[in-house]
Amino acid sequence: MSERAKIKTTIKQAVEYWSNLIDECDLSVDWAEADTHCWRCGCEKNLQRCHIIPHALGGEDSPENIVLLCGRCHAEGPNVRDTSIMWDWIKAYKVPFYETFWIIQGQKEYEFIYKKSVLQEIKDISAKANIEDKNVIIDKFKSLYDGAMKNASIHYGQPYFNTATIAGIYRMIFNQLCKEFNISLG
């Protein structure tokens, strides 16, 4: 088996090519920082040059076939011969603020596991605790956050919390809130 050639298209070439064709409002990154931030999640990570059409499917080493993704997003990206699929996928996940993408994914994971959104959980705890000002719960949530973070860890070999861990952190905070207000969760 022969070793695949290293990608010659530079990060700069990919940014220059796509910045003229794709509106940055459709991405999780501004073009001014597209050489340092993942185009899908917006996190500042070591970027990888990702083939839109995979090399295994005949994708070329050229700027029009390269997007810049962090390793995490690169591993999740579509591997198909249709260029529009990659752009549909990247655009579907756009977020307005850097470093919020994975928190939002953790909130989606929470809702998938517990069948209730994080916001609805906050509203329900406020109602059960007879607290009309939801900012009281939000402030308390923030104060419990650091403690919950100490009861979580990254998976071996990964530099980040996965979405299930983020969901678990939310759940631990909600459990602690309920304990402090002497109410039940759910």
PyMOL CGO cylinders between C-alpha atoms (Angstrom):
from pymol import cmd
from pymol.cgo import CYLINDER

trace = [
    CYLINDER, 0.00, 0.00, 0.00, 1.50, 3.30, -1.03, 0.3, 1, 1, 1, 1, 1, 1,
    CYLINDER, 1.50, 3.30, -1.03, 1.53, 6.24, 1.30, 0.3, 1, 1, 1, 1, 1, 1,
    CYLINDER, 1.53, 6.24, 1.30, -0.70, 9.15, 0.34, 0.3, 1, 1, 1, 1, 1, 1,
    CYLINDER, -0.70, 9.15, 0.34, 1.07, 12.35, -0.66, 0.3, 1, 1, 1, 1, 1, 1,
    CYLINDER, 1.07, 12.35, -0.66, 1.00, 15.24, 1.79, 0.3, 1, 1, 1, 1, 1, 1,
    CYLINDER, 1.00, 15.24, 1.79, -1.52, 17.97, 1.07, 0.3, 1, 1, 1, 1, 1, 1,
    CYLINDER, -1.52, 17.97, 1.07, 0.19, 20.82, -0.78, 0.3, 1, 1, 1, 1, 1, 1,
    CYLINDER, 0.19, 20.82, -0.78, -2.71, 23.28, -0.75, 0.3, 1, 1, 1, 1, 1, 1,
    CYLINDER, -2.71, 23.28, -0.75, -1.95, 25.76, 2.01, 0.3, 1, 1, 1, 1, 1, 1,
    CYLINDER, -1.95, 25.76, 2.01, -4.30, 27.09, 4.65, 0.3, 1, 1, 1, 1, 1, 1,
    CYLINDER, -4.30, 27.09, 4.65, -3.87, 30.54, 3.13, 0.3, 1, 1, 1, 1, 1, 1,
    CYLINDER, -3.87, 30.54, 3.13, -4.84, 29.30, -0.33, 0.3, 1, 1, 1, 1, 1, 1,
    CYLINDER, -4.84, 29.30, -0.33, -8.01, 27.64, 0.99, 0.3, 1, 1, 1, 1, 1, 1,
    CYLINDER, -8.01, 27.64, 0.99, -9.04, 30.79, 2.89, 0.3, 1, 1, 1, 1, 1, 1,
    CYLINDER, -9.04, 30.79, 2.89, -8.37, 33.05, -0.09, 0.3, 1, 1, 1, 1, 1, 1,
    CYLINDER, -8.37, 33.05, -0.09, -10.33, 30.81, -2.43, 0.3, 1, 1, 1, 1, 1, 1,
    CYLINDER, -10.33, 30.81, -2.43, -13.43, 30.29, -0.27, 0.3, 1, 1, 1, 1, 1, 1,
    CYLINDER, -13.43, 30.29, -0.27, -13.60, 33.81, 1.20, 0.3, 1, 1, 1, 1, 1, 1,
    CYLINDER, -13.60, 33.81, 1.20, -14.55, 35.05, -2.25, 0.3, 1, 1, 1, 1, 1, 1,
    CYLINDER, -14.55, 35.05, -2.25, -17.35, 32.50, -2.65, 0.3, 1, 1, 1, 1, 1, 1,
    CYLINDER, -17.35, 32.50, -2.65, -18.92, 31.80, 0.74, 0.3, 1, 1, 1, 1, 1, 1,
    CYLINDER, -18.92, 31.80, 0.74, -20.58, 34.39, 2.97, 0.3, 1, 1, 1, 1, 1, 1,
    CYLINDER, -20.58, 34.39, 2.97, -18.99, 34.29, 6.42, 0.3, 1, 1, 1, 1, 1, 1,
    CYLINDER, -18.99, 34.29, 6.42, -22.48, 34.69, 7.92, 0.3, 1, 1, 1, 1, 1, 1,
    CYLINDER, -22.48, 34.69, 7.92, -23.01, 31.06, 6.91, 0.3, 1, 1, 1, 1, 1, 1,
    CYLINDER, -23.01, 31.06, 6.91, -20.04, 29.88, 8.97, 0.3, 1, 1, 1, 1, 1, 1,
    CYLINDER, -20.04, 29.88, 8.97, -19.01, 29.72, 12.62, 0.3, 1, 1, 1, 1, 1, 1,
    CYLINDER, -19.01, 29.72, 12.62, -15.96, 31.85, 11.83, 0.3, 1, 1, 1, 1, 1, 1,
    CYLINDER, -15.96, 31.85, 11.83, -15.16, 35.25, 10.35, 0.3, 1, 1, 1, 1, 1, 1,
    CYLINDER, -15.16, 35.25, 10.35, -12.95, 35.17, 7.27, 0.3, 1, 1, 1, 1, 1, 1,
    CYLINDER, -12.95, 35.17, 7.27, -10.43, 37.36, 9.11, 0.3, 1, 1, 1, 1, 1, 1,
    CYLINDER, -10.43, 37.36, 9.11, -9.80, 34.44, 11.48, 0.3, 1, 1, 1, 1, 1, 1,
    CYLINDER, -9.80, 34.44, 11.48, -10.55, 31.54, 9.17, 0.3, 1, 1, 1, 1, 1, 1,
    CYLINDER, -10.55, 31.54, 9.17, -6.88, 30.55, 9.15, 0.3, 1, 1, 1, 1, 1, 1,
    CYLINDER, -6.88, 30.55, 9.15, -6.94, 29.83, 12.91, 0.3, 1, 1, 1, 1, 1, 1,
    CYLINDER, -6.94, 29.83, 12.91, -10.55, 28.80, 13.69, 0.3, 1, 1, 1, 1, 1, 1,
    CYLINDER, -10.55, 28.80, 13.69, -12.51, 25.75, 12.58, 0.3, 1, 1, 1, 1, 1, 1,
    CYLINDER, -12.51, 25.75, 12.58, -15.06, 26.65, 9.92, 0.3, 1, 1, 1, 1, 1, 1,
    CYLINDER, -15.06, 26.65, 9.92, -17.70, 24.38, 11.46, 0.3, 1, 1, 1, 1, 1, 1,
    CYLINDER, -17.70, 24.38, 11.46, -17.40, 24.84, 15.23, 0.3, 1, 1, 1, 1, 1, 1,
    CYLINDER, -17.40, 24.84, 15.23, -15.51, 28.16, 15.36, 0.3, 1, 1, 1, 1, 1, 1,
    CYLINDER, -15.51, 28.16, 15.36, -13.04, 26.89, 17.97, 0.3, 1, 1, 1, 1, 1, 1,
    CYLINDER, -13.04, 26.89, 17.97, -9.47, 28.02, 17.77, 0.3, 1, 1, 1, 1, 1, 1,
    CYLINDER, -9.47, 28.02, 17.77, -7.71, 24.73, 17.22, 0.3, 1, 1, 1, 1, 1, 1,
    CYLINDER, -7.71, 24.73, 17.22, -4.93, 23.22, 15.18, 0.3, 1, 1, 1, 1, 1, 1,
    CYLINDER, -4.93, 23.22, 15.18, -6.65, 23.24, 11.84, 0.3, 1, 1, 1, 1, 1, 1,
    CYLINDER, -6.65, 23.24, 11.84, -6.56, 20.37, 9.41, 0.3, 1, 1, 1, 1, 1, 1,
    CYLINDER, -6.56, 20.37, 9.41, -6.93, 20.73, 5.68, 0.3, 1, 1, 1, 1, 1, 1,
    CYLINDER, -6.93, 20.73, 5.68, -9.97, 18.59, 4.99, 0.3, 1, 1, 1, 1, 1, 1,
    CYLINDER, -9.97, 18.59, 4.99, -10.85, 17.40, 1.51, 0.3, 1, 1, 1, 1, 1, 1,
    CYLINDER, -10.85, 17.40, 1.51, -14.42, 18.25, 0.56, 0.3, 1, 1, 1, 1, 1, 1,
    CYLINDER, -14.42, 18.25, 0.56, -14.43, 15.31, -1.82, 0.3, 1, 1, 1, 1, 1, 1,
    CYLINDER, -14.43, 15.31, -1.82, -12.25, 12.76, -0.03, 0.3, 1, 1, 1, 1, 1, 1,
    CYLINDER, -12.25, 12.76, -0.03, -8.96, 11.71, -1.55, 0.3, 1, 1, 1, 1, 1, 1,
    CYLINDER, -8.96, 11.71, -1.55, -10.30, 8.11, -1.53, 0.3, 1, 1, 1, 1, 1, 1,
    CYLINDER, -10.30, 8.11, -1.53, -13.12, 9.23, -3.86, 0.3, 1, 1, 1, 1, 1, 1,
    CYLINDER, -13.12, 9.23, -3.86, -10.82, 11.08, -6.24, 0.3, 1, 1, 1, 1, 1, 1,
    CYLINDER, -10.82, 11.08, -6.24, -10.78, 14.45, -4.46, 0.3, 1, 1, 1, 1, 1, 1,
    CYLINDER, -10.78, 14.45, -4.46, -7.98, 16.69, -5.63, 0.3, 1, 1, 1, 1, 1, 1,
    CYLINDER, -7.98, 16.69, -5.63, -5.40, 18.62, -3.68, 0.3, 1, 1, 1, 1, 1, 1,
    CYLINDER, -5.40, 18.62, -3.68, -6.63, 22.07, -4.66, 0.3, 1, 1, 1, 1, 1, 1,
    CYLINDER, -6.63, 22.07, -4.66, -8.10, 25.07, -2.81, 0.3, 1, 1, 1, 1, 1, 1,
    CYLINDER, -8.10, 25.07, -2.81, -11.61, 24.43, -4.17, 0.3, 1, 1, 1, 1, 1, 1,
    CYLINDER, -11.61, 24.43, -4.17, -11.55, 20.99, -2.54, 0.3, 1, 1, 1, 1, 1, 1,
    CYLINDER, -11.55, 20.99, -2.54, -10.20, 22.03, 0.88, 0.3, 1, 1, 1, 1, 1, 1,
    CYLINDER, -10.20, 22.03, 0.88, -11.97, 23.37, 3.97, 0.3, 1, 1, 1, 1, 1, 1,
    CYLINDER, -11.97, 23.37, 3.97, -10.33, 24.02, 7.32, 0.3, 1, 1, 1, 1, 1, 1,
    CYLINDER, -10.33, 24.02, 7.32, -11.62, 22.01, 10.27, 0.3, 1, 1, 1, 1, 1, 1,
    CYLINDER, -11.62, 22.01, 10.27, -10.35, 21.05, 13.69, 0.3, 1, 1, 1, 1, 1, 1,
    CYLINDER, -10.35, 21.05, 13.69, -9.60, 17.35, 14.14, 0.3, 1, 1, 1, 1, 1, 1,
    CYLINDER, -9.60, 17.35, 14.14, -12.88, 16.74, 15.94, 0.3, 1, 1, 1, 1, 1, 1,
    CYLINDER, -12.88, 16.74, 15.94, -14.98, 18.22, 13.13, 0.3, 1, 1, 1, 1, 1, 1,
    CYLINDER, -14.98, 18.22, 13.13, -12.78, 16.67, 10.44, 0.3, 1, 1, 1, 1, 1, 1,
    CYLINDER, -12.78, 16.67, 10.44, -13.51, 13.21, 11.88, 0.3, 1, 1, 1, 1, 1, 1,
    CYLINDER, -13.51, 13.21, 11.88, -17.26, 13.93, 11.80, 0.3, 1, 1, 1, 1, 1, 1,
    CYLINDER, -17.26, 13.93, 11.80, -17.37, 15.46, 8.32, 0.3, 1, 1, 1, 1, 1, 1,
    CYLINDER, -17.37, 15.46, 8.32, -19.18, 13.83, 5.41, 0.3, 1, 1, 1, 1, 1, 1,
    CYLINDER, -19.18, 13.83, 5.41, -17.14, 11.64, 3.09, 0.3, 1, 1, 1, 1, 1, 1,
    CYLINDER, -17.14, 11.64, 3.09, -19.11, 11.82, -0.14, 0.3, 1, 1, 1, 1, 1, 1,
    CYLINDER, -19.11, 11.82, -0.14, -18.47, 12.84, -3.73, 0.3, 1, 1, 1, 1, 1, 1,
    CYLINDER, -18.47, 12.84, -3.73, -20.99, 15.72, -3.69, 0.3, 1, 1, 1, 1, 1, 1,
    CYLINDER, -20.99, 15.72, -3.69, -19.33, 19.04, -2.77, 0.3, 1, 1, 1, 1, 1, 1,
    CYLINDER, -19.33, 19.04, -2.77, -22.62, 20.62, -1.68, 0.3, 1, 1, 1, 1, 1, 1,
    CYLINDER, -22.62, 20.62, -1.68, -23.02, 18.09, 1.14, 0.3, 1, 1, 1, 1, 1, 1,
    CYLINDER, -23.02, 18.09, 1.14, -19.91, 19.40, 2.94, 0.3, 1, 1, 1, 1, 1, 1,
    CYLINDER, -19.91, 19.40, 2.94, -21.14, 22.99, 2.69, 0.3, 1, 1, 1, 1, 1, 1,
    CYLINDER, -21.14, 22.99, 2.69, -24.66, 22.04, 3.80, 0.3, 1, 1, 1, 1, 1, 1,
    CYLINDER, -24.66, 22.04, 3.80, -23.13, 20.33, 6.84, 0.3, 1, 1, 1, 1, 1, 1,
    CYLINDER, -23.13, 20.33, 6.84, -20.81, 23.22, 7.76, 0.3, 1, 1, 1, 1, 1, 1,
    CYLINDER, -20.81, 23.22, 7.76, -23.55, 25.83, 7.33, 0.3, 1, 1, 1, 1, 1, 1,
    CYLINDER, -23.55, 25.83, 7.33, -26.10, 23.82, 9.33, 0.3, 1, 1, 1, 1, 1, 1,
    CYLINDER, -26.10, 23.82, 9.33, -23.94, 24.08, 12.43, 0.3, 1, 1, 1, 1, 1, 1,
    CYLINDER, -23.94, 24.08, 12.43, -23.04, 27.77, 12.32, 0.3, 1, 1, 1, 1, 1, 1,
    CYLINDER, -23.04, 27.77, 12.32, -23.00, 29.56, 15.67, 0.3, 1, 1, 1, 1, 1, 1,
    CYLINDER, -23.00, 29.56, 15.67, -22.83, 33.32, 16.23, 0.3, 1, 1, 1, 1, 1, 1,
    CYLINDER, -22.83, 33.32, 16.23, -20.12, 33.28, 18.94, 0.3, 1, 1, 1, 1, 1, 1,
    CYLINDER, -20.12, 33.28, 18.94, -16.77, 31.53, 19.11, 0.3, 1, 1, 1, 1, 1, 1,
    CYLINDER, -16.77, 31.53, 19.11, -16.31, 28.73, 21.63, 0.3, 1, 1, 1, 1, 1, 1,
    CYLINDER, -16.31, 28.73, 21.63, -20.07, 28.09, 21.99, 0.3, 1, 1, 1, 1, 1, 1,
    CYLINDER, -20.07, 28.09, 21.99, -20.55, 25.32, 19.44, 0.3, 1, 1, 1, 1, 1, 1,
    CYLINDER, -20.55, 25.32, 19.44, -19.73, 22.39, 21.72, 0.3, 1, 1, 1, 1, 1, 1,
    CYLINDER, -19.73, 22.39, 21.72, -21.73, 23.86, 24.61, 0.3, 1, 1, 1, 1, 1, 1,
    CYLINDER, -21.73, 23.86, 24.61, -24.74, 24.01, 22.29, 0.3, 1, 1, 1, 1, 1, 1,
    CYLINDER, -24.74, 24.01, 22.29, -24.10, 20.43, 21.21, 0.3, 1, 1, 1, 1, 1, 1,
    CYLINDER, -24.10, 20.43, 21.21, -23.93, 19.45, 24.90, 0.3, 1, 1, 1, 1, 1, 1,
    CYLINDER, -23.93, 19.45, 24.90, -27.30, 21.12, 25.44, 0.3, 1, 1, 1, 1, 1, 1,
    CYLINDER, -27.30, 21.12, 25.44, -28.74, 19.13, 22.53, 0.3, 1, 1, 1, 1, 1, 1,
    CYLINDER, -28.74, 19.13, 22.53, -27.29, 15.97, 24.05, 0.3, 1, 1, 1, 1, 1, 1,
    CYLINDER, -27.29, 15.97, 24.05, -28.90, 16.87, 27.40, 0.3, 1, 1, 1, 1, 1, 1,
    CYLINDER, -28.90, 16.87, 27.40, -32.27, 17.22, 25.72, 0.3, 1, 1, 1, 1, 1, 1,
    CYLINDER, -32.27, 17.22, 25.72, -31.79, 13.94, 23.85, 0.3, 1, 1, 1, 1, 1, 1,
    CYLINDER, -31.79, 13.94, 23.85, -30.94, 12.08, 27.07, 0.3, 1, 1, 1, 1, 1, 1,
    CYLINDER, -30.94, 12.08, 27.07, -33.38, 13.74, 29.50, 0.3, 1, 1, 1, 1, 1, 1,
    CYLINDER, -33.38, 13.74, 29.50, -36.15, 14.74, 27.05, 0.3, 1, 1, 1, 1, 1, 1,
    CYLINDER, -36.15, 14.74, 27.05, -36.11, 18.31, 28.31, 0.3, 1, 1, 1, 1, 1, 1,
    CYLINDER, -36.11, 18.31, 28.31, -34.11, 21.34, 27.23, 0.3, 1, 1, 1, 1, 1, 1,
    CYLINDER, -34.11, 21.34, 27.23, -31.65, 23.00, 29.57, 0.3, 1, 1, 1, 1, 1, 1,
    CYLINDER, -31.65, 23.00, 29.57, -33.77, 26.16, 29.47, 0.3, 1, 1, 1, 1, 1, 1,
    CYLINDER, -33.77, 26.16, 29.47, -36.94, 24.21, 30.34, 0.3, 1, 1, 1, 1, 1, 1,
    CYLINDER, -36.94, 24.21, 30.34, -35.09, 22.53, 33.21, 0.3, 1, 1, 1, 1, 1, 1,
    CYLINDER, -35.09, 22.53, 33.21, -34.16, 25.96, 34.58, 0.3, 1, 1, 1, 1, 1, 1,
    CYLINDER, -34.16, 25.96, 34.58, -37.77, 27.14, 34.23, 0.3, 1, 1, 1, 1, 1, 1,
    CYLINDER, -37.77, 27.14, 34.23, -39.11, 24.01, 35.96, 0.3, 1, 1, 1, 1, 1, 1,
    CYLINDER, -39.11, 24.01, 35.96, -36.66, 24.29, 38.85, 0.3, 1, 1, 1, 1, 1, 1,
    CYLINDER, -36.66, 24.29, 38.85, -37.58, 27.97, 39.25, 0.3, 1, 1, 1, 1, 1, 1,
    CYLINDER, -37.58, 27.97, 39.25, -41.29, 27.10, 39.34, 0.3, 1, 1, 1, 1, 1, 1,
    CYLINDER, -41.29, 27.10, 39.34, -40.87, 24.19, 41.79, 0.3, 1, 1, 1, 1, 1, 1,
    CYLINDER, -40.87, 24.19, 41.79, -38.70, 26.33, 44.07, 0.3, 1, 1, 1, 1, 1, 1,
    CYLINDER, -38.70, 26.33, 44.07, -41.21, 29.22, 43.84, 0.3, 1, 1, 1, 1, 1, 1,
    CYLINDER, -41.21, 29.22, 43.84, -38.56, 31.58, 42.50, 0.3, 1, 1, 1, 1, 1, 1,
    CYLINDER, -38.56, 31.58, 42.50, -40.05, 34.16, 40.17, 0.3, 1, 1, 1, 1, 1, 1,
    CYLINDER, -40.05, 34.16, 40.17, -36.77, 35.77, 39.14, 0.3, 1, 1, 1, 1, 1, 1,
    CYLINDER, -36.77, 35.77, 39.14, -35.11, 33.17, 36.89, 0.3, 1, 1, 1, 1, 1, 1,
    CYLINDER, -35.11, 33.17, 36.89, -31.84, 35.10, 37.22, 0.3, 1, 1, 1, 1, 1, 1,
    CYLINDER, -31.84, 35.10, 37.22, -31.60, 33.71, 40.76, 0.3, 1, 1, 1, 1, 1, 1,
    CYLINDER, -31.60, 33.71, 40.76, -31.47, 30.19, 39.31, 0.3, 1, 1, 1, 1, 1, 1,
    CYLINDER, -31.47, 30.19, 39.31, -29.10, 31.25, 36.55, 0.3, 1, 1, 1, 1, 1, 1,
    CYLINDER, -29.10, 31.25, 36.55, -26.74, 32.90, 39.04, 0.3, 1, 1, 1, 1, 1, 1,
    CYLINDER, -26.74, 32.90, 39.04, -26.87, 29.82, 41.25, 0.3, 1, 1, 1, 1, 1, 1,
    CYLINDER, -26.87, 29.82, 41.25, -26.26, 27.64, 38.18, 0.3, 1, 1, 1, 1, 1, 1,
    CYLINDER, -26.26, 27.64, 38.18, -23.14, 29.68, 37.40, 0.3, 1, 1, 1, 1, 1, 1,
    CYLINDER, -23.14, 29.68, 37.40, -21.89, 29.38, 40.98, 0.3, 1, 1, 1, 1, 1, 1,
    CYLINDER, -21.89, 29.38, 40.98, -22.24, 25.57, 40.86, 0.3, 1, 1, 1, 1, 1, 1,
    CYLINDER, -22.24, 25.57, 40.86, -20.56, 25.26, 37.48, 0.3, 1, 1, 1, 1, 1, 1,
    CYLINDER, -20.56, 25.26, 37.48, -16.95, 25.13, 38.74, 0.3, 1, 1, 1, 1, 1, 1,
    CYLINDER, -16.95, 25.13, 38.74, -17.81, 22.42, 41.27, 0.3, 1, 1, 1, 1, 1, 1,
    CYLINDER, -17.81, 22.42, 41.27, -19.49, 20.33, 38.59, 0.3, 1, 1, 1, 1, 1, 1,
    CYLINDER, -19.49, 20.33, 38.59, -16.47, 20.75, 36.32, 0.3, 1, 1, 1, 1, 1, 1,
    CYLINDER, -16.47, 20.75, 36.32, -14.27, 19.22, 39.06, 0.3, 1, 1, 1, 1, 1, 1,
    CYLINDER, -14.27, 19.22, 39.06, -16.49, 16.12, 38.91, 0.3, 1, 1, 1, 1, 1, 1,
    CYLINDER, -16.49, 16.12, 38.91, -15.91, 15.61, 35.20, 0.3, 1, 1, 1, 1, 1, 1,
    CYLINDER, -15.91, 15.61, 35.20, -12.90, 14.80, 33.08, 0.3, 1, 1, 1, 1, 1, 1,
    CYLINDER, -12.90, 14.80, 33.08, -11.93, 14.54, 29.48, 0.3, 1, 1, 1, 1, 1, 1,
    CYLINDER, -11.93, 14.54, 29.48, -11.80, 11.14, 27.85, 0.3, 1, 1, 1, 1, 1, 1,
    CYLINDER, -11.80, 11.14, 27.85, -8.28, 9.73, 27.74, 0.3, 1, 1, 1, 1, 1, 1,
    CYLINDER, -8.28, 9.73, 27.74, -6.38, 11.12, 24.78, 0.3, 1, 1, 1, 1, 1, 1,
    CYLINDER, -6.38, 11.12, 24.78, -8.89, 13.88, 23.99, 0.3, 1, 1, 1, 1, 1, 1,
    CYLINDER, -8.89, 13.88, 23.99, -8.27, 17.59, 24.63, 0.3, 1, 1, 1, 1, 1, 1,
    CYLINDER, -8.27, 17.59, 24.63, -11.94, 18.47, 25.26, 0.3, 1, 1, 1, 1, 1, 1,
    CYLINDER, -11.94, 18.47, 25.26, -15.15, 17.44, 26.99, 0.3, 1, 1, 1, 1, 1, 1,
    CYLINDER, -15.15, 17.44, 26.99, -17.36, 15.34, 24.74, 0.3, 1, 1, 1, 1, 1, 1,
    CYLINDER, -17.36, 15.34, 24.74, -21.04, 16.23, 24.40, 0.3, 1, 1, 1, 1, 1, 1,
    CYLINDER, -21.04, 16.23, 24.40, -22.17, 13.49, 26.81, 0.3, 1, 1, 1, 1, 1, 1,
    CYLINDER, -22.17, 13.49, 26.81, -19.84, 14.92, 29.48, 0.3, 1, 1, 1, 1, 1, 1,
    CYLINDER, -19.84, 14.92, 29.48, -21.20, 18.43, 28.91, 0.3, 1, 1, 1, 1, 1, 1,
    CYLINDER, -21.20, 18.43, 28.91, -24.74, 17.07, 29.28, 0.3, 1, 1, 1, 1, 1, 1,
    CYLINDER, -24.74, 17.07, 29.28, -23.66, 15.27, 32.45, 0.3, 1, 1, 1, 1, 1, 1,
    CYLINDER, -23.66, 15.27, 32.45, -22.24, 18.50, 33.88, 0.3, 1, 1, 1, 1, 1, 1,
    CYLINDER, -22.24, 18.50, 33.88, -25.61, 20.18, 33.33, 0.3, 1, 1, 1, 1, 1, 1,
    CYLINDER, -25.61, 20.18, 33.33, -27.38, 17.28, 35.02, 0.3, 1, 1, 1, 1, 1, 1,
    CYLINDER, -27.38, 17.28, 35.02, -25.06, 17.41, 38.05, 0.3, 1, 1, 1, 1, 1, 1,
    CYLINDER, -25.06, 17.41, 38.05, -25.72, 21.14, 38.39, 0.3, 1, 1, 1, 1, 1, 1,
    CYLINDER, -25.72, 21.14, 38.39, -29.49, 20.63, 38.17, 0.3, 1, 1, 1, 1, 1, 1,
    CYLINDER, -29.49, 20.63, 38.17, -29.33, 17.83, 40.73, 0.3, 1, 1, 1, 1, 1, 1,
    CYLINDER, -29.33, 17.83, 40.73, -27.38, 20.11, 43.08, 0.3, 1, 1, 1, 1, 1, 1,
    CYLINDER, -27.38, 20.11, 43.08, -29.86, 22.96, 42.55, 0.3, 1, 1, 1, 1, 1, 1,
    CYLINDER, -29.86, 22.96, 42.55, -32.73, 20.65, 43.41, 0.3, 1, 1, 1, 1, 1, 1,
    CYLINDER, -32.73, 20.65, 43.41, -30.93, 19.43, 46.51, 0.3, 1, 1, 1, 1, 1, 1,
    CYLINDER, -30.93, 19.43, 46.51, -30.29, 23.00, 47.66, 0.3, 1, 1, 1, 1, 1, 1,
    CYLINDER, -30.29, 23.00, 47.66, -33.92, 24.00, 47.07, 0.3, 1, 1, 1, 1, 1, 1,
    CYLINDER, -33.92, 24.00, 47.07, -35.22, 20.71, 48.50, 0.3, 1, 1, 1, 1, 1, 1,
    CYLINDER, -35.22, 20.71, 48.50, -37.17, 19.81, 45.36, 0.3, 1, 1, 1, 1, 1, 1,
    CYLINDER, -37.17, 19.81, 45.36, -37.07, 16.88, 42.95, 0.3, 1, 1, 1, 1, 1, 1,
    CYLINDER, -37.07, 16.88, 42.95, -35.76, 16.98, 39.41, 0.3, 1, 1, 1, 1, 1, 1,
    CYLINDER, -35.76, 16.98, 39.41, -38.05, 15.94, 36.60, 0.3, 1, 1, 1, 1, 1, 1,
]
cmd.load_cgo(trace, "trace")
